[in-house]
């Protein structure tokens, strides 16, 4: 990276390169490549403010993104965000891009009154787990996560 790293909210103009990164992210989690579906998902999220997406850029290239979804906790009576997606292009890894995106997300969520950020990651995503721990995230060892597939 020759120019400084910039982290900002995504905009509609980011959709083509963001779609490519989002498709790579989904493939990382063993989903089949589908750039058309990825583009529709992101475009809908941006147009309807369904999520908050940050992008990291340098040298006029998109290097990574993170996506936050709003959530509610009825037990604590608070609003929070789920940091559902974080992805850095392979060529930009280990250069502070993920850390920059995570910090931008945290600052934004704090400014918007969120009580916390939650995230999940694969058990074998050791680089991600190291990043999250270094930023102060703690592993929840109390609750188990269960899912029910509604569309077999």
Secondary structure by P-SEA (a helix, b strand, c coil): ccccbbbbbbcccaaaaaaaaaaaaaaaacccccaaaaaaaaaaaaaaccbbbbbbbcccccccbbbbbbbbbccccbbbbbccbbbbcccccccaaaaaaaaaaaaaaaaaccccccccccccaaaaaaaaaaacccccccbbbbbbbccc
